[in-house]
Amino acid sequence: MAFVKFTISMLDLKQSALQIFRETLAAIDIPATMRRKLAREDSRIHLGGAMLDLAPFERICAVAIGKASVAMSCGLTELLSPDFRAEGIVVTPSLAKSVPSGFRAIIAGHPVPNEGSFAAGRAIVGDNLCGSRQALY
C-alpha cells in the first residue's frame, strides 16, 4: 500500500485562511445589511426597538471601525441620501479605496495597535470630531 505525503506549511494554511476570509467578506453585502438593520422612514431611523429622528441635527457624524468600515460608511451614506449627509471617520486595517465623501480614512493596526490606532483615537475623541453633537458609532 502506497502512501502519499502531503506537506503543507503553516504559511500556506495561513494564506489560504486569509484568502477564504477576504473572499467571504467581499461576498457579504454590508450596505444591504445596513439597510435591513437601520430602517429609515422620512427623517427617522429605526434600529431594533429604538428610533432616532435626524431632523433636529445640523450634522451627522459617524465612526466606522474595522475591516467592513468602508462598506458600513457607504451603507450609511446610501441610507441617508439624498435628504441627509453623514461625515466622519473610517478606521480600517488596510488602504481604503472608496471612502464616501465627507469621511476621512485612517489606517490602524489590528490586533496590535500602532501609531495609526492612536491617531484614530485622537481623531475620534481628542479632536472633537462632532463638537458637542451626537455621533453614531
Backbone bond lengths (Angstrom), bond angles and torsions (degrees), N, CA, C in turn:
res aa  C-N    CA-C-N  psi(-1)  N-CA   C-N-CA  omega(-1)  CA-C   N-CA-C  phi
1 M - - - 1.447 - - 1.525 108.72 -
2 A 1.315 116.30 126.15 1.463 121.16 -178.38 1.528 109.92 -95.65
3 F 1.302 114.97 141.07 1.456 121.35 176.95 1.514 108.98 -114.18
4 V 1.306 115.22 138.43 1.459 120.08 176.07 1.522 106.87 -102.90
5 K 1.284 115.79 127.65 1.460 120.28 -179.10 1.523 109.21 -97.29
6 F 1.330 114.98 122.80 1.458 120.34 176.16 1.516 108.07 -100.75
7 T 1.286 115.46 132.64 1.462 118.46 175.71 1.524 108.07 -119.41
8 I 1.297 113.45 114.66 1.462 120.26 177.72 1.515 106.33 -121.19
9 S 1.285 115.54 122.64 1.458 118.78 -179.10 1.523 110.51 -78.12
10 M 1.303 115.61 159.89 1.466 120.77 176.68 1.523 110.23 -60.94
11 L 1.316 116.98 -34.37 1.465 120.39 178.23 1.522 110.23 -63.71
12 D 1.332 117.24 -42.38 1.468 120.55 177.39 1.524 111.09 -61.38
13 L 1.338 116.39 -43.15 1.464 120.24 179.31 1.526 111.00 -63.69
14 K 1.323 115.90 -42.21 1.471 120.20 179.51 1.534 110.01 -63.64
15 Q 1.315 117.07 -44.35 1.465 120.76 179.50 1.527 110.88 -63.10
16 S 1.332 116.69 -40.28 1.472 120.45 178.26 1.520 110.70 -64.61
17 A 1.325 116.66 -43.65 1.472 120.58 179.25 1.526 110.63 -62.81
18 L 1.325 117.53 -42.34 1.461 120.78 178.20 1.521 111.45 -63.53
19 Q 1.319 116.91 -40.77 1.464 120.81 178.27 1.528 110.99 -63.03
20 I 1.321 116.90 -44.07 1.473 120.96 178.22 1.523 109.69 -61.81
21 F 1.329 117.36 -44.89 1.466 121.59 179.43 1.523 111.00 -60.14
22 R 1.334 117.01 -48.11 1.472 120.68 -178.58 1.533 111.72 -62.85
23 E 1.328 116.54 -41.25 1.462 120.09 178.93 1.534 111.14 -66.50
24 T 1.322 116.75 -37.28 1.471 120.81 177.64 1.518 110.23 -66.56
25 L 1.328 116.62 -46.40 1.460 120.99 179.37 1.527 110.79 -60.96
26 A 1.320 116.88 -39.95 1.470 120.86 179.35 1.528 111.39 -65.82
27 A 1.331 116.50 -29.94 1.468 120.16 -177.86 1.528 112.67 -79.26
28 I 1.334 116.97 -17.54 1.465 120.58 -179.65 1.521 108.40 -80.41
29 D 1.300 116.91 129.12 1.459 121.79 -179.83 1.527 108.51 -91.47
30 I 1.323 116.27 87.32 1.468 122.19 -176.82 1.534 111.49 -61.06
31 P 1.339 120.04 -46.62 1.472 118.42 178.36 1.528 112.99 -57.37
32 A 1.339 117.85 -39.25 1.466 120.57 178.44 1.526 110.73 -66.67
33 T 1.315 116.51 -38.26 1.464 120.59 177.24 1.522 110.20 -63.89
34 M 1.319 116.93 -40.97 1.468 120.12 178.85 1.523 110.93 -64.73
35 R 1.323 117.25 -38.45 1.472 119.78 177.98 1.527 110.80 -63.46
36 R 1.336 116.86 -34.24 1.466 120.06 177.96 1.530 111.18 -72.84
37 K 1.322 116.92 -39.64 1.464 121.34 -175.76 1.524 113.02 -81.41
38 L 1.324 117.11 -31.07 1.467 122.22 -179.55 1.525 108.66 -115.18
39 A 1.295 116.57 81.29 1.462 120.06 -179.66 1.525 109.11 -72.78
40 R 1.326 116.04 132.69 1.467 120.59 -179.84 1.517 109.58 -111.38
41 E 1.320 114.14 135.46 1.458 122.15 176.28 1.528 106.46 -134.83
42 D 1.324 115.98 106.38 1.472 121.93 -175.41 1.530 109.23 57.37
43 S 1.321 117.18 -118.92 1.464 119.84 -178.02 1.526 112.20 -95.01
44 R 1.321 117.22 5.74 1.463 121.17 -176.34 1.531 111.29 -106.61
45 I 1.321 113.70 139.39 1.462 120.83 174.06 1.518 106.90 -112.86
46 H 1.325 115.47 131.03 1.462 121.63 178.24 1.520 108.52 -105.97
47 L 1.312 115.46 128.83 1.459 121.91 178.47 1.518 107.17 -130.10
48 G 1.309 115.70 103.31 1.457 119.16 -174.42 1.522 108.76 62.17
49 G 1.316 117.27 -123.75 1.455 121.38 179.01 1.518 113.32 -92.77
50 A 1.313 117.79 -3.04 1.468 121.26 -177.49 1.523 110.98 -95.23
51 M 1.332 114.83 155.54 1.460 121.05 178.42 1.533 108.30 -134.53
52 L 1.320 115.70 137.48 1.458 121.54 177.43 1.518 108.04 -127.45
53 D 1.326 116.15 122.22 1.461 120.91 177.18 1.519 107.83 -91.15
54 L 1.317 116.27 120.26 1.464 121.84 -177.01 1.525 113.13 -84.61
55 A 1.319 118.25 -13.22 1.466 122.14 -174.59 1.531 114.09 -53.96
56 P 1.335 119.96 -40.79 1.463 118.66 -176.64 1.531 114.72 -74.66
57 F 1.333 118.07 -9.91 1.459 120.49 -174.73 1.525 112.03 -88.65
58 E 1.336 114.89 133.76 1.470 120.41 175.14 1.524 110.55 -76.07
59 R 1.321 115.76 -37.34 1.462 122.09 -178.19 1.514 109.56 -132.19
60 I 1.320 116.09 147.98 1.462 121.89 174.00 1.518 106.74 -117.93
61 C 1.318 115.87 114.01 1.463 121.83 -179.51 1.515 108.68 -107.21
62 A 1.315 116.28 134.26 1.458 120.96 -178.81 1.519 109.80 -132.09
63 V 1.321 115.28 149.37 1.454 122.26 175.11 1.523 107.03 -126.17
64 A 1.319 116.07 124.87 1.463 121.99 177.39 1.525 107.64 -119.61
65 I 1.325 115.82 130.86 1.467 120.57 -174.91 1.526 109.79 -128.62
66 G 1.332 115.53 133.91 1.462 120.58 172.56 1.515 113.79 117.17
67 K 1.321 114.66 -175.67 1.463 121.15 -176.84 1.522 112.70 -60.87
68 A 1.318 117.03 -31.72 1.466 121.17 -178.90 1.528 112.38 -96.97
69 S 1.325 117.40 12.57 1.467 120.65 -174.25 1.531 113.34 -62.34
70 V 1.307 117.73 -38.68 1.471 119.51 179.29 1.521 109.52 -66.04
71 A 1.327 116.73 -45.58 1.467 120.57 178.77 1.525 110.97 -63.00
72 M 1.347 117.28 -37.96 1.466 119.89 178.63 1.533 110.92 -65.16
73 S 1.326 116.96 -42.86 1.469 119.55 179.50 1.532 110.59 -66.47
74 C 1.326 117.18 -35.87 1.470 120.54 175.45 1.531 110.39 -65.09
75 G 1.337 116.32 -42.62 1.461 120.70 178.82 1.515 111.97 -62.20
76 L 1.327 117.36 -42.03 1.464 121.19 178.03 1.525 110.50 -65.24
77 T 1.319 116.53 -42.35 1.464 120.96 179.14 1.528 110.55 -60.64
78 E 1.332 116.35 -44.83 1.470 120.64 178.46 1.526 111.42 -63.43
79 L 1.342 115.87 -41.01 1.457 120.74 -179.15 1.532 111.77 -62.91
80 L 1.311 116.54 -40.03 1.466 121.35 -175.57 1.527 113.31 -82.73
81 S 1.308 116.41 -24.93 1.464 121.67 -175.84 1.526 111.05 -68.71
82 P 1.280 119.09 146.63 1.458 129.74 -0.52 1.534 113.18 -94.75
83 D 1.326 118.35 -0.70 1.462 121.19 -172.64 1.526 114.48 -77.80
84 F 1.324 116.28 -30.44 1.456 120.80 -176.93 1.517 109.69 -130.51
85 R 1.320 115.70 154.55 1.459 121.51 179.75 1.524 108.54 -127.42
86 A 1.306 116.71 127.85 1.469 121.27 177.30 1.519 109.13 -100.26
87 E 1.301 114.93 154.10 1.463 122.34 173.66 1.513 106.92 -139.58
88 G 1.309 117.29 165.14 1.447 118.30 178.17 1.507 113.86 157.12
89 I 1.322 114.19 -148.97 1.460 121.50 -173.75 1.519 109.83 -128.48
90 V 1.315 114.91 139.14 1.456 123.79 174.34 1.524 106.18 -114.71
91 V 1.325 116.53 118.55 1.463 121.53 178.05 1.515 106.91 -105.31
92 T 1.312 115.89 117.21 1.459 121.25 -172.45 1.529 110.26 -133.74
93 P 1.339 117.81 149.23 1.457 119.83 179.66 1.527 114.45 -78.89
94 S 1.331 117.43 -7.81 1.466 119.73 179.98 1.531 109.57 -142.89
95 L 1.304 115.35 168.77 1.458 121.58 -177.68 1.522 110.75 -56.14
96 A 1.317 115.67 127.28 1.468 121.31 -179.13 1.524 109.42 -89.51
97 K 1.337 115.96 131.50 1.464 120.48 -176.80 1.521 112.94 -86.76
98 S 1.315 117.35 -42.62 1.463 119.13 -171.75 1.529 111.53 -136.57
99 V 1.307 115.80 72.35 1.458 121.06 177.92 1.531 107.86 -77.82
100 P 1.341 117.35 134.71 1.472 119.07 -179.11 1.529 112.34 -60.83
101 S 1.297 115.43 152.65 1.459 121.61 176.91 1.525 109.17 -55.79
102 G 1.313 116.08 135.74 1.459 121.25 179.98 1.517 113.44 94.43
103 F 1.333 116.89 -10.64 1.461 120.93 178.50 1.525 109.83 -105.26
104 R 1.316 115.70 144.03 1.459 121.54 176.82 1.519 108.42 -112.32
105 A 1.321 116.92 129.89 1.468 121.73 -179.55 1.523 110.11 -93.01
106 I 1.325 115.01 137.12 1.458 121.82 174.83 1.523 107.13 -128.43
107 I 1.330 116.05 126.43 1.463 120.95 178.22 1.525 107.64 -86.59
108 A 1.338 115.90 124.46 1.456 120.97 -177.01 1.518 110.44 -129.10
109 G 1.323 116.07 153.28 1.457 121.72 -178.39 1.516 112.99 -77.96
110 H 1.335 114.78 145.85 1.453 121.03 175.91 1.523 108.23 -155.25
111 P 1.274 121.18 131.52 1.461 127.75 7.41 1.525 113.96 -85.55
112 V 1.311 117.46 -10.15 1.468 120.02 179.41 1.523 108.60 -95.04
113 P 1.338 117.39 120.97 1.471 119.85 179.97 1.519 111.22 -60.83
114 N 1.327 115.17 147.02 1.462 120.77 174.95 1.533 108.07 -130.41
115 E 1.302 117.50 -171.74 1.461 120.14 -179.16 1.520 111.53 -59.04
116 G 1.341 117.53 -34.49 1.463 120.87 176.73 1.521 111.84 -62.08
117 S 1.330 116.37 -35.58 1.470 120.91 178.23 1.522 110.24 -63.53
118 F 1.332 116.13 -44.32 1.463 120.15 179.76 1.528 111.14 -69.75
119 A 1.327 116.52 -36.06 1.476 120.19 176.48 1.528 110.17 -63.80
120 A 1.324 116.50 -39.57 1.467 120.30 177.93 1.524 110.41 -63.60
121 G 1.323 116.75 -44.38 1.467 120.83 177.79 1.513 111.84 -59.10
122 R 1.338 116.18 -44.70 1.482 119.80 178.48 1.519 110.88 -63.91
123 A 1.331 116.86 -40.84 1.466 120.26 -178.96 1.524 111.60 -65.68
124 I 1.322 116.37 -36.64 1.462 120.46 -177.30 1.527 111.49 -77.94
125 V 1.320 116.41 -46.96 1.461 120.53 -173.94 1.520 112.10 -102.75
126 G 1.318 116.47 -51.74 1.457 121.16 -172.24 1.511 115.21 -71.56
127 D 1.320 117.65 -34.04 1.468 120.61 -177.75 1.517 112.24 -86.64
128 N 1.333 116.26 5.71 1.464 120.61 177.06 1.532 110.54 56.67
129 L 1.321 115.44 56.65 1.466 123.88 -176.12 1.516 113.36 -44.73
130 C 1.313 116.75 -48.41 1.462 120.27 -174.97 1.521 112.74 -111.17
131 G 1.298 117.64 14.00 1.457 118.85 -177.09 1.515 109.45 61.16
132 S 1.288 117.08 -135.01 1.466 120.22 179.63 1.526 110.87 -93.45
133 R 1.314 116.19 14.15 1.459 120.82 -178.08 1.520 111.80 -87.90
134 Q 1.298 116.15 170.72 1.459 121.84 179.37 1.526 110.00 -81.89
135 A 1.312 115.64 144.24 1.462 120.67 177.23 1.511 109.69 -119.21
136 L 1.326 116.78 146.96 1.469 122.91 174.93 1.519 107.92 -98.39
137 Y 1.338 116.60 127.69 1.466 121.34 177.47 1.497 108.86 -114.75
